[in-house]
Amino acid sequence: MSTYSISSTEYGAYEQIANNIRSDISGYLGIPIYQIHWRDFKNFLEKRFNVTFFPNDSYHGIVAKKISGSITCDGQNTVIEYNNTPDQIDERKHYTIAHEGVHFYCDLKKGKKDTFINDSLDKNLIQPSDYDIEKRAEVTASLIMCSNKELQANIAQGMSFSDNCHFFEMSQAAMWYRIKNYLQFNLYIPKHEAKKLVDAYRYGESIERSHFLNLLLANWKSFQRIIIDQYYFGIPCTLVNNLLYEWNSELTTQSSYYQLIGLIQSLLSEYGETCNNCGATFFNHNFCSLCGTKLNNNPKISNLKRRNHN
């Protein structure tokens, strides 16, 4: 899958679409909304809307590598075709099915006119006029395939990156993008730090490095509670030591210490408010608790208190 750059506003809109689709699937199939995966979406489209799925294994050469699938509607009947050649891994096919399902929901004028949408793995082959609907389908499909609640629980319980790929039947590229977006837009971790965290989770050369995200999400409430109520001068070493002591995990190693330092400093840079009088930095204060000076109140701080597990 490609990785479109999206804004928090776009992500919020796509998440609402995904939640609406998940709600429809849950009500029709009787599956808890947070346990819906790609095959449930496919099953729902077949049973509820009589959508036909056509696995096409006739592609050859470069086309087999670049074309992912399409959706066609003649006003009454809908066919979702997906690339079923060996050039496409199974996880890519699952994503294509969910991607085309989002097009069915959002972009087809069912019963009004003929519609055809062709999707490619190569963003260069996508018409600029189609960027918006492709971006929406891409992100929304990943949200349907992998709920916030299950993703957070899996990571908090110690699942590895590859474990999650297997659990959600998603490709490694799609899973990287999904976790990055979750960290950035649901937990409000700055984008560059979210990328570092998911890269360490996926590629970490040691258990301590690759499991830091497990440790963080297992203790996320503790992290929120402590970090929001503290103030800082320079590198918050004492806070980090206190956090790791409270978490009391075999994974609270030197590697965890330095990764936590980096995360807190990124959050301070993004959300912190520094007192102009004494230089202390706060996350969630109207006034400096040291000298009483009024702070400017960074409006982004409220994001750190929010948590979404739909």
Salt bridges, closest charged atoms under 4 A:
GLU10 OE2 - LYS135 NZ 2.88
GLU46 OE2 - LYS42 NZ 3.03
ASP87 OD1 - LYS65 NZ 3.07
ASP90 OD1 - LYS93 NZ 3.65
ASP107 OD2 - HIS103 ND1 2.66
ASP107 OD1 - ARG136 NH2 2.11
ASP119 OD1 - HIS99 NE2 3.46
ASP119 OD2 - HIS103 NE2 3.38
ASP122 OD2 - LYS66 NZ 2.75
GLU134 OE1 - HIS99 NE2 2.90
GLU134 OE2 - HIS103 NE2 3.05
GLU150 OE1 - HIS37 NE2 2.70
GLU169 OE2 - ARG39 NH2 2.94
GLU193 OE1 - LYS196 NZ 3.52
GLU205 OE1 - ARG209 NE 3.86
GLU246 OE2 - ARG225 NH2 2.67
GLU270 OE2 - LYS300 NZ 2.99
